[in-house]
Amino acid sequence: MSDALINGLAGAGGGIIAQLITYPLQTVNTRQQTERDLKKEKRKLGTIEQMCQVVKQEGWERLYGGLTPSLVGTTASQGVYYYFYQIFRNKAESKALERQKKGIGDGSVGMLSSLIVAALSGCVNVLLTNPIWVVVTRMQTHTNILKKDHSNRLATPALEEKVLSAIEPFSYSTGHAIQEVYDEAGFWGFWKGVFPTLIMVSNPAMQFMLYETMLKKLKKQRSLSNPDNNGVTALEIFLLGALAKLGATVVTYPLNVVK
């Protein structure tokens, strides 16, 4: 099994686990990003408050709206990204070694090369998986309208039932979301937001650049203190990855809201 395939499968598996754990937070995050109150009459709710509100008004299952396509998207996205990242990384390392033989450089992949590799991988990933995330976002932001919210405004129970049947599907499934997007914008509607998303490939690019830089410095520092041991533990890799993601997210978050 090639390194690229191993990295792809590992990335997909890790992405699924992370998605299952954090999905309710992602749903609330997406709703906060897409919420529009032009008159600024609504009081802004905190994350926990909004989660409780969704559970109370729509049921806890709405926090997992779009989970199935999201898991498919995560598997595809992480798998594609890490697969192509390893392929492009291998090519960058080969070129670095060739330059070293010519007396240029030390044979390692620099920060700029790491940034380019991550950006190319991100572009391929976006173009292939954007339709999945359009459907996921549509399902996350779909709001169920409860009967009790209309009981005081509708004249008769019969009229109430008729209106509710028109405004709320019995079950808003993946199929409903796909059909809705297609009816509104056709085939190209599944690539809505693709341009800011392509710009946002700078997020994982920055993440990997920061990660590779910190990892290299940690290994170098460790080899100086203990030449026989320059390895890193799983916990250190986790912390380095978290710090790198935090830095990249802070910089690119406005682009995510626009997308």
N, C-alpha and C positions, 0 to 999 in steps of 0.2 A: 504494500500500500504506500503510495507516494506521500511526502510530507504535506503537500498541498491538500490532498484529500483528508489526511488526518487532522490538519488544522481546520478544515471546513467542517468536519463532523464534530470536532471538539467545540468549535465556536457555536454551532447550531445547538448542541446539547446545553452548553452554558447559557445561551440566550433563552432557551425554553424555561430553564429553572428560574432565571432572573425575572422573566415575564410573568410566570405564575405567582411569584412572591409579590411583585410590585404593581400588578395590573390595576387594582382599585385606585392606587395613587395616580397612575397614568390616565385613567378615565377622568378623575377629578381635574387633573392638570389640563387635559384637553378641553374640558368644559369651561374652565377658567379662561383659557386662551381665546375661546370662540364666543364667550359671553359678551353681549352688546347691550349697554344701557346708556344711550346717548344723553338722556336727561340726568343721569347720575342720581336716580332716585333710590336705587337699591343699595342696601348696606352690603359691602363686600364681605363675603363669608370666608373664614379661614379654611384650610384644607380639611381638618377634622370635622368642622361644622358642616361643610358642604357634603362630606361623606355621609354624615348622620342624616342630613336632609334628603339625600338621594335614597337612602335606605328607608326612611320614614314615608316618603311620598311615592316612591316608585318600586320599592322592594330591593332587597340586597342583591338580587340577580342583575340589576342594572349596572352595578359596579363592575360586572364582568361582561357587559355588553360588547360584542365583537371579539370575545376571547378566542373563539375558534379560528377566524381568519387571521387574528393577530399572532397566534401560535404558528400558523402556516407561514405568515409573513416573517416572523422571527427566525424560523428554521431556514427559510429561503434566503433571507437577508444576511444572517450571520454566516450561513454556509457559503453563499456566493462571495461575501466580502473576504472571509479568511482564506478561501480557496484561491481567489485571484491575488490577494495580498501576498501569499506565499510564492505564487508563480512570479509575480513582478519583483518580489524581494530576491528570489533566487537569481533572476536576470541581473538585478542591480549588484548583487554580490559578485557575480561572474565578471561584470564589467569593472568592478573595483579591483578585482584580482588582476585583470588584464592591464589596468593602469599601473598597478604596483610593479608588474614585470617590466613596464616601460620606465620605471623610476618615478612614477607620479602617485603620491598618496601612500597610505599605509595598508591598503587592502581592505579597509573597513568601509561600510556604507555610512556616509555622512548624514547630517540632519536634513539637508536639502533633498538628498536622494530619498530618504525615508519619507519626507513630506510628499514628494511626487508619487512614490509607490502607493502610499495610503490614499492620496487623492484619486489616482487612477482606479484603484480598487473600489473606492466609494462611488465614482461615476458609473461604473459597470453595475454596481449593486442598485443604485437609484433607478437607472433606466429599466432594469429587469423587474424590480419589485414595487415600484411606485403604485401600480393599480391596487395591490393588496392593501397598502396603507391608506389609500383614499377610501376604500370600503370600511376599514377599521375605524377611521376617524368619523365616518358617517354614522356608524353603529354606536360609537361612544357618545356622540352628541345628540342622538335621538332621545327625545324625552317623552315618556308615557304621560298621557293626560288622564287623571283619575276622575271617576264619575262624581265623587263627592265635591270636586271643585266646581262642578257645573249644576249641582242640584238646586241651588238657589236662583239660578238665572234662567233655566229652561222651564217652559210652561208646563209640560206634561211629561210623565215617564216615557211615553211612546216617542215623543219628540227628542227627549234626552238620549234615548237609545239610538235613534236614527242619526243624530248629529255625531255621537261618539263613534259609531261604526264608520262614519265618513272620515273622521280625523285621526283615528287610532287603529292600526292593524292589530289583529288579535295577538300576533307574535311577530315582532320585527326581526326577521332572520337575515342571514347573509344574502339569501336570494332576493329579499325585498330591497336591501341596500344596493346590490348590483343593478337590479332593474331600475331603481330610482336614479342612480347616477347615469345609466345609459339613456333613460328617457329624457333627462335634463340636458345632457351635453353630448350624447352619442359616444362613439368609441374613444375619442380623444379626451372625454371627460375623466377617464381613469388615469390620465397623466396631469390632472390639475395639480398645481403647486410644484411641478417638476423643476422649474427653473430656480426658485429659491432653495429647493431641496438639493439641486446640483451644487449650488453655492455652499450649502451646508455640509458638503463632503469635507469642508475644512475642519468640521468637528472631529470626526475620527482621524483625520490627517494630523490635526494638532495633538489629539490624544496619543496616537502612536509615536509621534515625534517626541512628545514629552516623556512617554513611557520608555522608549528606547534610550533617550538621553539619560534619564535617571537611573535606568538599569545599568547602563555602561559605566556611569560614575560610581554606582554602588559596587560593581564588580571590581573596578579599578582600585577603589579605596580598600576593599577587602583583600585584594591580592597584595597590596602594599603592607598591610598589617599581618597577613598570613598567606605567604606565597603558595602554600599547599592547599588552600581552600579559598576559592573565589566564586563559589556557587551561591545561590540564593534560595531561600525557603519558599514554600507555597504561600505563607502568610505575607512575606515581603512582596511577592509578586502581586498578591491581592491588594495590598496597600498602595503599591506603586501604580497599579491600574486604576484604583479609585481616585488617587490624587490627579493622575493624568486626565481622567474623565471629568473631574470637577473643574479643572482649569479650562478644558476645552468647552464645557457647557456654559460656564460663566461668560465666555467671550462670544459664543454663537447663539445664545438663547433668543435674542431679538429676532434673528432670522427664522427660528423655529415658530415663533408666534405669527410672523407674516405668512409662513408656509401653511 
